[in-house]
Amino acid sequence: MKRKNVPTVSGDPISHGQSSPEGKISVAEMAGNAPEVDLHGLDLNEARAVLERFIDVEYLSGSEVIHIVHGNGTGALRESVRRTLEKDERVVFHRPGVAAMGASVYAVLKK
């Protein structure tokens, strides 16, 4: 039986020309071209409002991957971002960004 070559993006298989959510994030992370919002210095309520508006705008503009910078600190903002992403039905996947890039998270939006 002959093995098929399966194309990959950063080690993730591409299924029928569509990369996995992790693969989409890896490509955006390496290229540095995902739309980004920086929530540094905002309180939790401000940050949630800004993040929700950012998701609205990027979803409507057709963005697949977004980058949210929350910084280090106490972890309260990171947790608030995580909860917001988990509750939003337009977000299909999210994971922390590369540590070398600072405290952030990438998310993949529904098409």
N, C-alpha and C positions, 0 to 999 in steps of 0.2 A: 504494500500500500504506500503510495507516494504522499509525503507530508506537504501540506500547503504552507507557504510562507504567510504568516499573519503580520501585517504592518503594525507597528507599535508607536506610541507617543510616550516618551519617558517611561518605557517599560510596560505601559498599559495597552492591551489589545484594542484595536479599532474595529468596531463591529459595523459592517456594511458602510464604510466611509464615515461613520459617526464615532467620535472618540467618547470614551467614558467620561463621567463628570470629573474624576480625578485627572484624567488625561487633559481635559480642557483647561483645568486649573494649572497643570504643569506647563502647558504651552503658554498660557497667559502670564504665568509667573516668570518664565524664562525670557519672554519677549518684553515684559514690563509694560504691556499695553492695555491692561484691564482698567476700566473707569474706576476711580478711587475717591473715597471720602475719608477725611481725617477728622476724627472725633476728639482729639486731644484738647483738654481744657474745658470740655463741656460737662455740665452735670448730667446725671442719668436721664432726666426728663428731656433736656435739650438734645442729648445724643440720640435718644430713641426717636424723637420727632425728625431730626436731621436724617437718620438712617432710613426711616420709613419713607420719607420724601425722596431720598436718593434711590431707593429700590423702585419706587413708583416711576421716576423719570427714566431710569435705566431699563426697566422692564418694558415700558412703552416705546423706548427707542430701539428695542431689540437686542440689547446687550445680553450675552450669554454668561459671562463671568464678570463679577465685580470684586473689588478689593476694598476692605474696610480696615482702616488703621485705628486701633484703640489705645495703643501704648501699654506700658507696664503699669506700675502703681499697685493699688490694693487688689486688683482683679475684679472689682465691682463692675467696671465698664465692660470688661471682657465678658463677664457673665451676662450682663444685660444684652450685649450684642448677640451672644449665643442664643439666649432665650427668644429674642426678637426674630432671628433667622429661623429658629425651629418652629415658631408659630406661623410664619408667613408661608402660605400655600404656594407662592410663586418661587420659593427657594427649594430646589430639589436636592441640593447637597452643599455642605460647607465643611471647611477644615482650616486649621491654623496655617498661616503663611510660614515661610522659611524663617527660622530664628534670626538668621543673619540680616534679614530685612526689617527687623523690629517686630514689635508685638502687633500682629494683624491677623485677619481672617479673609479667606477667599470664599465666595459663594457662587454657585451655578444657578441661574434662573431658568424657569420653564420657557420653552419656545412657544 
